[in-house]
Amino acid sequence: MPQMLTLFEKGGPVMWPLLVMSVISVALTLERGVFWVRTHRPGRRKWLFSLADALRTGDRAAAKAIAADDSSLYADAADLILARKVGPASAVELAETFRPVFDRFSLTLSTVITAAPLLGILGTVTGIIRSFQLLGGSAQVTDINAVAGGIAEALITTAAGLVVALITLFPYMVFRAQSDRCLGNIELLVASATDNAK
């Protein structure tokens, strides 16, 4: 822990926004992770097929009973499907209805992935500028550690920016895959209800 604090101090002022971004990233990753584990828990595929079969056969009572035992967005989607007449365009409409739920915080995580390395580069530039100011000044440099401090700042902030981006990137890609899976499942439910309506 003392080593981490020392590195943080050597990284300079850019480390503070990187710290804030890393805290946001971890918090949102945990929130989204819990959401997707609950949404796509074990047995979800079987549950979805049961619901789709009930919609396909027009058994509204069975579909309502299956949906009533669940609190996921799929149950909410089934309630909307049962409450209105569905057609081929309903898949897009329902997807847009639930997109704020399953795409929640995607923009924030994407921004962290993009901004963290840029902040790291900014720290690199400020650290090198600080070193060059010491080397190019009128006074003779007697302490090489002062110059090394600027170089350390440059390297530490670059590494920190990349680490924050990477620890955000991999969960973000998993969440995007889960969003695509969710969209496919909503389309399955709509298609099943549409088959029955024909």
Secondary structure, DSSP 8 states (H G I E B T S, - for coil): -HHHHHHHHHT-TTHHHHHHHHHHHHHHHHHHHHHHHHHT-TTHHHHHHHHHHHHHHT-HHHHHHHHHT--SHHHHHHHHHHHS---TTHHHHHHHHHHHHHTTTHHHHHHHHHHHHHHHHHHHHHHHHHHHHHHHSSS----HHHHHHHHHHHHHHHHHHHHHHHHHHHHHHHHHHHHHHHHHHHHHHHHHHHHHH-
